[in-house]
Amino acid sequence: MKATRIFTRSSLALALLALAACQTPPTQPDTAATESPDTAATAPAPAGAPSASDAPVQAAAAQGVPVAVFLADMVMQEGWRPIPVGGESTLYLDPRPVVTRDDLTGIQAGANQQGQGLLALMLNSEASARLQQLTTDNPNKRLALVVGRTLMAAPSYAEPVATGQLIFPVGTEANATAAARAIAGVDESGAPTTQDTAKFQ
């Protein structure tokens, strides 16, 4: 990834508002990380994830955690994995990731004008094309963001996703910033925490 940017509310609000309009936030309690990653649902690890990475996102920055986006639905699909969310709901994830770390060209964290934390993943052209085709072929489903083994968000989409960025509501701005640092493998000062994530500098 060319650059990792951790933005504040003022520098990112307009861009995120424009992009978030393309995605519909869930109305059910299936956005797992609401106020704190400590309450997030545990999801299957993306390919290549460590087997014991159940730590909250805030504690995961030093690990350079895996990241993946999966196709998901609130309705059972054959071969998909059930993930309990919100205590009474179940989200079903296609075990094949749509987007992985290799597809990312940047990360941005910030908040909208209402203070909701937003995490933006910038995609390369191949991932953008693949995502557009997948969301065209699978209308009215969800895209689930998994950071480490934590399900951060699962917004629905009403139309094919044709942008080069994915915007996820992740509860608070602190959640967004912590997740961006964890994905990038950098600490609060911006120094790399692992060699595996050096490309995110």
Order of alpha helices (4+ residues) and beta strands (2+ residues): beta-alpha-beta-alpha-beta-beta-beta-beta-beta-alpha-beta-beta-beta-alpha
